[in-house]
Amino acid sequence: MRRDLTINAIAKDSKGNFIDPYGGLEDLNNRILRKVSSAFSEIL
């Protein structure tokens, strides 16, 4: 799947475990919006 921000790639499995391939939970806790790829060039 293609995502724009790290926090938008966070998911939960059926057991309640977080799947966080891009470190979005840490960004969320630090109140940071970080792009996953340079392909997304919008200004945050």
MONOR-V94113 format. One record per residue. N is the residue number from 1. RES is the residue in three letters. PSI is psi in whole degrees, 0 to 359 (* if undefined). OMEGA is omega as a letter, one per 30 degrees, with the letter a starting at -180 (none if undefined). BURIAL is + if it has 16 or more other C-alpha atoms within 10 Angstrom, else -. Layout:
BEGIN
{{N RES PSI OMEGA BURIAL} {N RES PSI OMEGA BURIAL}}
END
This chain:
BEGIN
{{1 MET 146 l -} {2 ARG 131 l -} {3 ARG 155 a -} {4 ASP 315 a +} {5 LEU 152 a +} {6 THR 323 a +} {7 ILE 339 l +} {8 ASN 355 l +} {9 ALA 2 l +} {10 ILE 136 l +} {11 ALA 168 l -} {12 LYS 135 l -} {13 ASP 181 a -} {14 SER 344 l -} {15 LYS 1 l -} {16 GLY 7 l -} {17 ASN 140 l -} {18 PHE 139 l -} {19 ILE 117 a -} {20 ASP 78 a +} {21 PRO 342 a -} {22 TYR 10 l +} {23 GLY 29 a -} {24 GLY 329 l +} {25 LEU 318 l +} {26 GLU 318 l -} {27 ASP 319 l -} {28 LEU 315 l -} {29 ASN 328 a -} {30 ASN 4 l -} {31 ARG 46 a -} {32 ILE 136 l -} {33 LEU 117 a -} {34 ARG 135 l +} {35 LYS 146 l +} {36 VAL 324 a +} {37 SER 153 l -} {38 SER 352 l -} {39 ALA 338 l -} {40 PHE 110 a -} {41 SER 14 l -} {42 GLU 149 l -} {43 ILE 128 l -} {44 LEU * none -}}
END
